[in-house]
Amino acid sequence: MVIQIREKNRRPCKCGCGIEGVPASTGKGHARACKCRACIAGRNSRRGKRLHRDVANKIGASTGYGTSSHEESWVHEWRCEVKTGKQISPILTRYLDARSQSNSSRAIGDVRPFVFIADPGVKGEPTLAIIDLDDLMKMTGVGDDSYS
């Protein structure tokens, strides 16, 4: 079996980053793996929007054409704000630590879902309840079961 590499499509990136490769589908002349700030931002934006659409599909939110990554336009029982990537890292770390602590002392046969309650202890500040989306959907009966 002969594998043909498309060497004729490889070009140096237009921004001068030193990467030589197949042009990205953005049509701006950058290579696919370009590390310039504009390309990184574009990839991050596309990834975030894709994850927003995935959440909308998972919870069964009705979205209009071109608005699936905008939570404000979702028609659903919940008002949502989806955050993805590195900005959720501190929350996720605290949630996983608390769940691990809870699981270590959980009774055998306890099937209750885990909810992480974060109380800042400051008057006027909100107390947060953080729960796995799948557990929330099971508890409320909301969402598309066929997505999982």
Backbone torsions as a table, in degrees:
resi	resn	phi	psi	omega
1	MET	NA	130.9	-178.9
2	VAL	-104.9	126.6	177.9
3	ILE	-102.4	124.4	179.7
4	GLN	-98.4	125.6	175.9
5	ILE	-95.5	132.3	-177.1
6	ARG	-81.7	72.2	-179.8
7	GLU	-65.1	-27.7	-177.0
8	LYS	-68.8	-21.4	179.7
9	ASN	-87.2	-10.2	-178.2
10	ARG	-77.0	127.7	179.8
11	ARG	-138.6	154.4	174.5
12	PRO	-69.0	145.9	179.8
13	CYS	-65.4	144.2	-174.3
14	LYS	-73.1	-18.2	-176.8
15	CYS	-85.7	-7.0	178.1
16	GLY	82.3	23.1	-178.7
17	CYS	-76.8	-9.1	177.9
18	GLY	94.1	-5.1	179.7
19	ILE	-84.7	134.6	176.8
20	GLU	-118.4	125.2	-178.5
21	GLY	-172.8	-171.3	179.3
22	VAL	-70.4	135.9	179.9
23	PRO	-61.8	144.0	177.8
24	ALA	-70.5	160.1	-177.2
25	SER	-76.4	2.1	-179.5
26	THR	-73.3	-19.2	178.6
27	GLY	79.9	13.6	-178.2
28	LYS	-101.3	1.7	175.8
29	GLY	89.7	2.4	178.1
30	HIS	-83.7	153.2	176.3
31	ALA	-76.1	159.9	-177.2
32	ARG	-57.6	-39.0	-176.1
33	ALA	-99.3	22.9	-176.9
34	CYS	-58.4	138.6	-177.2
35	LYS	-104.8	13.8	179.5
36	CYS	-71.8	157.2	-175.1
37	ARG	-58.7	-39.3	-178.7
38	ALA	-64.8	-40.4	179.8
39	CYS	-70.4	-40.6	178.4
40	ILE	-63.1	-44.3	179.6
41	ALA	-62.6	-39.9	178.5
42	GLY	-64.6	-42.0	177.7
43	ARG	-65.3	-41.9	178.2
44	ASN	-61.9	-41.9	179.7
45	SER	-63.7	-45.7	179.5
46	ARG	-63.7	-40.0	179.2
47	ARG	-64.7	-45.3	179.1
48	GLY	-60.7	-43.5	179.3
49	LYS	-65.7	-37.2	178.1
50	ARG	-63.7	-42.9	179.7
51	LEU	-67.0	-34.9	174.9
52	HIS	-61.8	-45.0	179.2
53	ARG	-62.9	-38.8	178.4
54	ASP	-61.3	-43.4	179.1
55	VAL	-65.4	-42.9	179.4
56	ALA	-58.8	-43.4	178.1
57	ASN	-65.8	-40.9	-176.4
58	LYS	-64.5	-41.6	-178.4
59	ILE	-88.4	-2.9	177.2
60	GLY	78.0	26.0	179.4
61	ALA	-73.2	138.7	177.0
62	SER	-84.9	124.1	-178.7
63	THR	-122.2	150.4	177.1
64	GLY	-90.3	172.8	179.8
65	TYR	-61.7	124.8	176.7
66	GLY	78.6	3.2	-177.3
67	THR	-119.2	13.1	-175.1
68	SER	-67.0	-19.6	179.0
69	SER	-99.1	6.7	178.4
70	HIS	-110.1	102.7	-174.8
71	GLU	-60.7	-28.6	-177.6
72	GLU	-61.8	-25.7	-177.1
73	SER	-98.5	0.9	179.7
74	TRP	-70.5	139.4	173.7
75	VAL	-100.7	110.2	-173.7
76	HIS	-161.0	164.9	178.5
77	GLU	-68.8	-25.2	-178.0
78	TRP	-106.6	150.2	169.3
79	ARG	-95.4	119.5	-170.4
80	CYS	-114.2	152.0	166.9
81	GLU	-139.7	115.0	-175.9
82	VAL	-99.1	128.1	175.5
83	LYS	-118.3	141.5	-178.1
84	THR	-135.6	164.7	172.0
85	GLY	81.0	-152.1	-172.3
86	LYS	-67.1	-22.7	-177.2
87	GLN	-67.9	-17.6	178.8
88	ILE	-96.8	-1.5	-176.0
89	SER	-54.2	-47.1	179.7
90	PRO	-63.2	-39.6	179.6
91	ILE	-65.8	-45.5	-178.6
92	LEU	-62.3	-41.3	179.1
93	THR	-60.5	-46.6	179.8
94	ARG	-64.4	-41.8	179.4
95	TYR	-61.8	-48.7	-178.3
96	LEU	-64.4	-38.3	177.2
97	ASP	-63.9	-44.3	-179.3
98	ALA	-67.1	-39.3	179.0
99	ARG	-65.7	-40.3	177.5
100	SER	-62.0	-42.9	177.9
101	GLN	-62.5	-42.9	179.7
102	SER	-65.9	-42.9	-178.9
103	ASN	-65.2	-31.3	-178.1
104	SER	-68.9	-23.2	179.8
105	SER	-115.0	15.7	-179.0
106	ARG	-75.7	139.5	178.7
107	ALA	-71.7	151.1	177.4
108	ILE	-64.5	131.5	179.6
109	GLY	89.9	-2.5	179.0
110	ASP	-76.3	114.1	-176.2
111	VAL	-109.8	10.3	179.7
112	ARG	-64.5	143.4	177.4
113	PRO	-70.8	152.6	179.4
114	PHE	-89.1	133.7	175.1
115	VAL	-125.1	126.9	177.4
116	PHE	-91.7	118.1	178.9
117	ILE	-104.1	122.7	-179.8
118	ALA	-114.4	109.7	-179.5
119	ASP	-112.5	113.4	-178.1
120	PRO	-69.4	-15.0	178.8
121	GLY	72.9	17.5	179.8
122	VAL	-115.6	128.6	-178.6
123	LYS	-60.4	130.1	179.2
124	GLY	94.9	-16.4	178.0
125	GLU	-87.7	143.7	-176.8
126	PRO	-74.1	147.3	170.3
127	THR	-93.8	128.6	-173.5
128	LEU	-102.6	143.9	172.4
129	ALA	-117.7	119.8	-178.8
130	ILE	-115.8	126.2	-175.8
131	ILE	-136.5	148.7	175.8
132	ASP	-60.5	135.2	-176.5
133	LEU	-58.7	-39.6	178.8
134	ASP	-62.6	-40.8	177.7
135	ASP	-65.3	-41.1	178.6
136	LEU	-62.2	-42.5	-179.9
137	MET	-65.3	-37.5	177.2
138	LYS	-65.7	-41.7	-178.1
139	MET	-66.7	-39.7	-174.6
140	THR	-94.8	-16.7	-177.5
141	GLY	74.4	17.4	-179.1
142	VAL	-98.1	145.3	172.9
143	GLY	114.3	179.4	-177.0
144	ASP	-102.6	107.0	-178.7
145	ASP	-66.1	-25.0	-177.2
146	SER	-76.6	-9.6	-177.4
147	TYR	-71.9	-38.6	-172.8
148	SER	-59.8	NA	NA
